[in-house]
Every structure is written in structure tokens, then in C-alpha cells.
Amino acid sequence: MHQRTGTRLHTSYHPPRMLWLQDEFPEVFAKTAKFLSLGEYVYAKLAGVSGAATSTMAWAGILNRHTCELDDELLEAVGVDRSRFAPLIDPDEPITDVSAEAIRRWPALDGAAWFPAVPDGLASNIGVGADDPSIAAMSAATSGAIRVIVDGTPEVLPTGLWAYRVSRSQSIVGGALNDVGRVTLWLQSTLAPLSYEEIDEVLRAEPVEGTPLVLPFLTGERATGWAGDARAVLTGVSSASGPRELWRGAVEGIAVSYARVFEQLREVSPDIARVIASGGVTGAYPGFMNPVAQALGFPVQVVDVKRVTMRGTAALALSALQSGHPLARIPQTDLTTPDAGQRPYYDELRARFERVYDSVIAD
């Protein structure tokens, strides 16, 4: 199923949720005429528009990434047929057929192009300018991810990644982390409250042997192991471990989690030349990308703009309305470049992370 749909059998996706709905609320399931995303529902109520973005159906885990059609075998397994979903709409074919009532209420919208809502990962990539296989987008907010847009779809998808079709011609491939900003908020409110200045100093410092090792899975793991029941692990804590050491260990654990995704992502897109980061964590903690770049062994550049998802949504629509017109690029900060001298530390950190992961999580 992972190779067909690009998604794992996981509660992040619709098939398990539909089975759950049938088990827990059979009367609701039986009465349901259509399954819609929130964007589709708003359009249907607002203008009588019916259509779902290709990327939305892929993100839901029910699209065959090779045929660009809903996966019939999977739908049969969950007891839902195609008629209960809206038609698929690619980004270059917006809807112009709206209800007569909508035109009566808003005559200025007669003939307007309606683009179905797209998942935030695609919009975020477009928003930061990561719109080709040479540029990976990294998000660092409450959760996190690294994604790259590729032509077609990978012939074979690495086990830890997902691949969502965004159109007939392209896919977005990547992996997500449940806990990034969630970890920083938890540290500040529980074990390790520090000032922003202290945190920045800790994150920019040289690595220190004896820093606690943290597997940062407060709410379970998605990429790369998909261990939904996993929970955070702290090990190597000593009497010398205080708030600063816990902060450093937690962020190093997040950095290694990003690196595990990035390693598999480069199998799919080996010509990645840039990593562009965005999200609330990058603004709140400017030093955060220092351990991340070291763990990746790759330079990372942060975009200096807010609301990249909103910008990407608009840019995606404009690219269809103004074909061939170049999109404006947004400001970026200086590169955070890995220090080759720290490579042995991060190699050993990765090895320790994997050992603890295998002994505690994998089983």
C-alpha cells in the first residue's frame, strides 16, 4: 500500500479513520453521502463548487500515486466507493462552473477561477521557493517536516517517507516530525525554563560530550519509523545536567530526527543543492538551525518572512493564471553552514540515537 499510495497504514491518513468511523459510529457512516475536506465543504456551501485538489486526495492517503486516480483496492478494503468523493482537480485546471445562486449574489465573480484548497505542505514549499527538485523545504513549527517537489513520482519510495501527487506531472516527497516546537514549549513550561538569550547561546555553542541524549517523541513518531505509540526518551542524564544541557540534548535529538528524513530524501532527489527553512521555531530561536545543519551535514537557509503557506497558496494559483511568469523570491538570511570539525560528534550522536531507538522504540 505504501508503494501504491505513497502513504503508510497510519492514523494520519483516511483509510484507518474510515474503518474507525464505521466501527464506532456506524449510523453516521451509513448516512454519509460525501466525504469532503474542509476546503471542499466551504466551496460547496459558498458557491456550489465540487472538486478536490489532487494533492488533497494524495495527502488523505487514498490516491494511487502511479495512476493519479483514487486507489480502488484501498477503497474496497474500507467499504467506500468513488462516488462519495469529489472529482480530482489539478492546479492548472481551476473550476469556473459555479452555482447560479453564487453568481446572483456576487456578479463580480462570474467567470472567476476557483482553485481547490491544497495541503499546507505543498503551499509551504511553493511559498519559500522550494518548487523544484534541487531545493528542499524544511518547516519548523509545532511539528516539522522536510519536503521536495519532484517530477513524476519515485519508482520506489524509501520506507520512511511519503509521496503525495500534487498534479499529473509532479509529486511532493518528504517526511514529518510530530514534535518540534511542541518540544520547546514543553521544555520551557516544565523541566528547563531559560531566557531566549540563554537558549540562543546554548544552541550556538560547540557540542559537549556528556550532553543527554533525547528521542523527542512526545506525541509519537511519524517519519521515519512511524512508531505512533513512541514516547520521548531521555538518557545520559547526570547530576551535572541542568536546563541548558536538557535544551541542547532535546534540540540535538530533533536535529537527528530531521537528518534521518533528509538522508532518505536524498535517495529520491540526489541533486538537492539547498535547504530552506521556515516556521515559528526559526524565528523564536535563531540558533536552532545550528545543530540542525550540523546533523544534516548540509547548509540551511532561513526565509525572513511570515505566512509562507498563505503566500504559497496565492503563488500556486498565479502560476496557473500567469503561465510562464516568474514568481517573486522572498528574503533569506545568511547560510548556517556545518562545521566539519563537529562531524565526529554528530556521527557518534546519530549512532547512539539509533541504538537507543532500536532498543526502546523499534520493538
C-alpha positions as CSV (number, residue, x, y, z in Angstrom):
1,M,0.0,0.0,0.0
2,H,2.9,2.3,0.8
3,Q,4.3,1.9,-2.7
4,R,0.9,2.4,-4.4
5,T,-0.4,5.4,-2.4
6,G,2.8,6.8,-1.1
7,T,1.4,6.7,2.5
8,R,1.8,4.3,5.4
9,L,-1.0,2.4,7.1
10,H,-1.2,5.0,9.9
11,T,-3.9,7.1,11.7
12,S,-2.5,10.2,10.0
13,Y,-4.4,9.0,6.9
14,H,-8.1,8.5,5.9
15,P,-8.3,4.7,5.4
16,P,-7.8,3.8,9.1
17,R,-10.0,6.7,10.1
18,M,-12.8,5.5,7.9
19,L,-12.6,2.0,9.4
20,W,-12.7,3.5,12.8
21,L,-15.8,5.6,11.9
22,Q,-17.6,2.5,10.7
23,D,-16.8,0.7,13.9
24,E,-17.5,3.5,16.3
25,F,-20.3,5.4,14.6
26,P,-21.9,3.0,12.0
27,E,-25.1,5.1,11.8
28,V,-23.1,8.2,10.9
29,F,-21.1,6.3,8.3
30,A,-24.2,4.9,6.7
31,K,-25.9,8.3,6.4
32,T,-22.8,10.0,4.9
33,A,-23.3,10.9,1.2
34,K,-19.9,12.6,0.6
35,F,-16.5,12.7,2.3
36,L,-15.1,16.3,1.9
37,S,-12.1,18.2,3.1
38,L,-12.8,21.5,4.9
39,G,-11.8,23.5,1.8
40,E,-14.2,21.5,-0.3
41,Y,-17.1,22.0,2.2
42,V,-16.6,25.7,2.2
43,Y,-16.6,25.9,-1.6
44,A,-19.7,23.7,-1.8
45,K,-21.6,25.9,0.6
46,L,-20.3,29.2,-0.7
47,A,-20.5,28.7,-4.5
48,G,-21.8,25.2,-5.2
49,V,-18.3,24.2,-6.4
50,S,-17.4,20.5,-6.4
51,G,-13.8,19.4,-6.8
52,A,-10.9,18.2,-4.7
53,A,-7.3,19.1,-5.3
54,T,-5.2,16.1,-6.5
55,S,-2.8,16.9,-3.6
56,T,-5.6,16.7,-1.1
57,M,-6.6,13.2,-2.1
58,A,-3.0,12.2,-2.1
59,W,-2.5,13.7,1.4
60,A,-5.5,11.8,2.6
61,G,-3.8,8.5,1.6
62,I,-6.4,7.3,-0.9
63,L,-4.7,8.3,-4.3
64,N,-2.7,5.8,-6.3
65,R,0.4,7.8,-7.0
66,H,1.2,5.9,-10.2
67,T,-2.2,6.2,-11.9
68,C,-3.2,9.6,-10.3
69,E,-6.6,8.1,-9.6
70,L,-8.3,7.0,-6.4
71,D,-7.0,3.6,-5.3
72,D,-9.9,1.2,-5.9
73,E,-8.4,-1.7,-4.0
74,L,-7.9,0.5,-0.9
75,L,-11.4,2.0,-1.2
76,E,-12.9,-1.5,-1.5
77,A,-11.0,-2.5,1.7
78,V,-12.6,0.3,3.7
79,G,-16.0,0.0,2.1
80,V,-16.2,3.3,0.3
81,D,-16.7,3.8,-3.4
82,R,-15.5,6.7,-5.7
83,S,-18.9,8.3,-5.8
84,R,-18.5,9.6,-2.3
85,F,-15.6,11.8,-3.2
86,A,-15.4,14.9,-5.4
87,P,-13.7,14.9,-8.8
88,L,-9.9,15.4,-8.8
89,I,-8.7,18.8,-9.9
90,D,-5.1,19.6,-10.9
91,P,-3.6,23.0,-10.1
92,D,-3.6,24.1,-13.7
93,E,-7.4,23.4,-14.2
94,P,-9.3,25.6,-11.8
95,I,-13.1,25.4,-11.6
96,T,-15.2,28.1,-13.3
97,D,-18.6,26.4,-13.2
98,V,-20.3,27.8,-10.1
99,S,-23.9,27.8,-9.0
100,A,-26.4,30.3,-10.4
101,E,-27.1,31.4,-6.8
102,A,-23.5,32.4,-6.3
103,I,-23.5,34.5,-9.5
104,R,-26.7,36.2,-8.4
105,R,-25.2,37.1,-5.1
106,W,-21.8,38.1,-6.3
107,P,-22.0,39.0,-10.0
108,A,-18.4,40.2,-10.0
109,L,-17.3,36.6,-9.5
110,D,-18.9,35.4,-12.8
111,G,-16.2,33.6,-14.6
112,A,-13.7,33.6,-11.7
113,A,-11.3,30.7,-11.3
114,W,-11.8,28.7,-8.1
115,F,-8.7,26.7,-7.0
116,P,-9.5,23.9,-4.6
117,A,-7.7,24.1,-1.3
118,V,-4.3,22.4,-1.1
119,P,-2.5,20.8,1.9
120,D,-0.2,23.2,3.7
121,G,3.0,21.2,2.9
122,L,2.6,21.9,-0.9
123,A,1.7,25.6,-0.2
124,S,4.7,26.0,2.1
125,N,7.2,24.6,-0.4
126,I,5.9,27.0,-3.1
127,G,5.8,29.8,-0.5
128,V,9.5,29.6,0.3
129,G,10.6,29.0,-3.3
130,A,11.3,25.2,-3.0
131,D,9.5,24.5,-6.2
132,D,12.0,22.2,-8.0
133,P,14.0,19.0,-7.1
134,S,17.1,21.0,-6.2
135,I,15.5,22.8,-3.3
136,A,14.2,21.1,-0.1
137,A,11.9,23.0,2.2
138,M,12.2,22.4,6.0
139,S,9.4,23.5,8.3
140,A,9.9,24.0,12.0
141,A,6.7,24.9,13.8
142,T,4.7,22.9,16.4
143,S,5.5,19.9,14.1
144,G,8.2,19.8,11.4
145,A,8.9,18.3,8.0
146,I,11.4,18.2,5.1
147,R,9.9,18.1,1.6
148,V,11.0,18.3,-2.0
149,I,8.9,18.6,-5.2
150,V,10.0,16.2,-7.9
151,D,8.9,15.4,-11.4
152,G,6.6,12.4,-11.7
153,T,6.8,10.1,-8.7
154,P,9.7,8.0,-7.3
155,E,9.7,4.5,-8.8
156,V,10.5,3.1,-5.4
157,L,9.7,5.1,-2.3
158,P,12.0,4.8,0.8
159,T,10.2,3.2,3.7
160,G,10.3,6.3,6.0
161,L,8.9,8.8,3.5
162,W,5.6,9.7,2.0
163,A,5.0,10.8,-1.6
164,Y,1.9,12.8,-2.5
165,R,0.9,13.5,-6.1
166,V,0.3,17.3,-6.5
167,S,-0.5,17.0,-10.2
168,R,-0.3,14.7,-13.1
169,S,3.3,15.7,-13.6
170,Q,4.7,16.2,-10.1
171,S,4.8,14.8,-6.6
172,I,5.9,16.2,-3.2
173,V,8.1,13.8,-1.3
174,G,9.2,14.0,2.3
175,G,8.8,13.1,6.0
176,A,7.2,14.8,9.0
177,L,8.2,15.1,12.7
178,N,5.4,15.3,15.2
179,D,7.3,17.3,17.8
180,V,9.5,20.3,17.1
181,G,8.0,23.5,18.6
182,R,6.0,21.2,20.9
183,V,9.3,20.1,22.5
184,T,10.5,23.7,23.0
185,L,7.2,24.7,24.6
186,W,7.3,21.6,26.9
187,L,10.9,22.4,28.0
188,Q,10.0,26.0,28.8
189,S,6.9,25.0,30.8
190,T,8.4,22.1,32.7
191,L,11.9,20.9,33.1
192,A,14.1,23.6,31.6
193,P,12.8,27.2,31.6
194,L,15.5,29.5,30.2
195,S,15.6,33.0,28.7
196,Y,15.7,33.3,24.9
197,E,19.2,34.7,25.2
198,E,20.3,31.7,27.2
199,I,18.7,29.3,24.7
200,D,20.4,31.0,21.8
201,E,23.7,30.8,23.5
202,V,23.3,27.1,24.2
203,L,22.2,26.3,20.6
204,R,25.1,28.2,19.1
205,A,27.8,26.7,21.3
206,E,30.2,23.9,20.4
207,P,28.8,20.4,21.2
208,V,29.8,19.0,24.6
209,E,30.4,15.3,25.4
210,G,28.0,14.0,28.0
211,T,25.1,16.0,26.8
212,P,21.9,14.0,27.5
213,L,20.5,12.0,24.5
214,V,16.9,12.8,23.8
215,L,14.5,10.9,21.5
216,P,11.9,13.8,21.1
217,F,8.7,11.8,20.5
218,L,6.3,13.5,22.9
219,T,3.3,12.5,20.8
220,G,4.6,9.6,18.7
221,E,6.9,9.3,15.7
222,R,6.0,9.7,12.1
223,A,9.0,9.6,9.7
224,T,11.0,7.6,9.6
225,G,9.8,4.7,11.8
226,W,6.1,5.5,12.0
227,A,6.0,4.3,15.6
228,G,2.8,6.0,16.7
229,D,3.0,4.8,20.3
230,A,6.5,6.0,20.7
231,R,7.2,8.5,23.6
232,A,10.1,10.6,24.4
233,V,13.3,9.1,25.9
234,L,15.9,11.0,28.0
235,T,19.1,9.1,28.7
236,G,22.6,10.0,29.9
237,V,21.2,12.5,32.5
238,S,23.6,13.1,35.3
239,S,23.9,15.4,38.3
240,A,25.6,17.9,36.0
241,S,22.6,18.0,33.7
242,G,20.7,21.2,34.1
243,P,18.3,23.2,31.9
244,R,21.0,24.2,29.5
245,E,22.1,20.6,28.9
246,L,18.5,19.4,28.5
247,W,17.8,22.1,25.9
248,R,20.9,21.2,24.0
249,G,20.1,17.4,24.1
250,A,16.5,17.9,23.1
251,V,17.4,20.1,20.1
252,E,20.1,17.7,19.0
253,G,17.5,14.9,19.1
254,I,15.2,17.0,16.9
255,A,18.2,17.7,14.6
256,V,19.0,13.9,14.3
257,S,15.3,13.3,13.5
258,Y,15.5,15.8,10.6
259,A,18.7,14.1,9.5
260,R,17.1,10.7,9.3
261,V,14.4,12.1,7.0
262,F,16.9,14.1,4.9
263,E,19.1,11.0,4.3
264,Q,16.2,9.1,2.7
265,L,15.0,12.3,0.9
266,R,18.4,12.5,-0.9
267,E,17.9,8.9,-2.2
268,V,14.8,10.3,-4.1
269,S,16.3,13.6,-5.1
270,P,20.1,13.3,-5.0
271,D,20.7,16.7,-6.6
272,I,19.3,18.7,-3.7
273,A,21.5,21.8,-3.5
274,R,19.7,24.0,-1.0
275,V,17.6,23.5,2.2
276,I,15.3,26.5,3.0
277,A,13.8,26.6,6.5
278,S,10.7,28.4,7.8
279,G,8.3,28.3,10.7
280,G,7.8,29.8,14.1
281,V,10.7,28.0,15.7
282,T,13.2,29.5,13.3
283,G,12.1,33.0,14.3
284,A,11.8,32.3,18.1
285,Y,15.1,30.5,18.3
286,P,17.6,31.8,15.7
287,G,20.3,29.4,16.9
288,F,18.0,26.4,16.4
289,M,19.3,25.7,12.8
290,N,22.9,25.4,14.1
291,P,22.5,21.8,15.5
292,V,20.2,21.0,12.5
293,A,22.7,22.0,9.9
294,Q,25.4,20.0,11.8
295,A,23.3,16.9,12.0
296,L,22.3,17.2,8.3
297,G,25.9,17.9,7.2
298,F,24.3,20.4,4.9
299,P,23.9,24.2,4.8
300,V,20.4,25.5,5.8
301,Q,19.0,28.9,5.0
302,V,16.1,30.5,6.8
303,V,13.5,32.6,5.0
304,D,12.8,36.0,6.5
305,V,9.0,36.2,6.0
306,K,5.8,35.1,7.8
307,R,2.8,33.3,6.4
308,V,4.7,31.3,3.8
309,T,1.7,28.9,3.4
310,M,-0.6,31.7,2.5
311,R,1.9,33.1,0.1
312,G,2.4,29.7,-1.5
313,T,-1.3,29.2,-2.0
314,A,-1.6,32.5,-3.8
315,A,1.6,31.8,-5.8
316,L,0.3,28.4,-6.9
317,A,-2.9,30.0,-8.3
318,L,-0.9,32.8,-10.0
319,S,1.3,30.2,-11.7
320,A,-1.7,28.8,-13.4
321,L,-3.3,32.2,-14.3
322,Q,0.0,33.7,-15.5
323,S,1.8,30.7,-17.0
324,G,5.5,31.4,-17.6
325,H,5.5,34.5,-15.3
326,P,8.3,34.1,-12.7
327,L,7.4,34.1,-9.1
328,A,8.9,36.7,-6.8
329,R,11.5,35.3,-4.4
330,I,11.4,36.1,-0.7
331,P,14.3,37.4,1.5
332,Q,16.6,34.8,3.1
333,T,19.1,35.1,5.9
334,D,22.8,34.0,5.8
335,L,23.5,30.3,5.5
336,T,24.0,28.2,8.6
337,T,26.9,26.1,7.4
338,P,28.0,22.9,9.2
339,D,31.5,22.8,10.8
340,A,33.5,19.8,9.5
341,G,35.2,19.7,12.9
342,Q,31.9,18.7,14.6
343,R,31.2,15.8,12.2
344,P,32.7,13.1,14.5
345,Y,30.4,14.3,17.4
346,Y,27.3,14.2,15.3
347,D,28.2,10.8,13.7
348,E,28.5,9.4,17.2
349,L,25.3,11.1,18.3
350,R,23.5,9.6,15.4
351,A,24.9,6.1,16.2
352,R,23.8,6.5,19.9
353,F,20.3,7.7,18.8
354,E,19.9,4.7,16.6
355,R,21.0,2.3,19.3
356,V,18.5,3.7,21.8
357,Y,15.8,3.9,19.2
358,D,16.3,0.2,18.2
359,S,16.2,-0.9,21.8
360,V,13.3,1.2,23.1
361,I,11.1,2.1,20.1
362,A,11.5,-0.4,17.3
363,D,10.1,-3.3,19.2
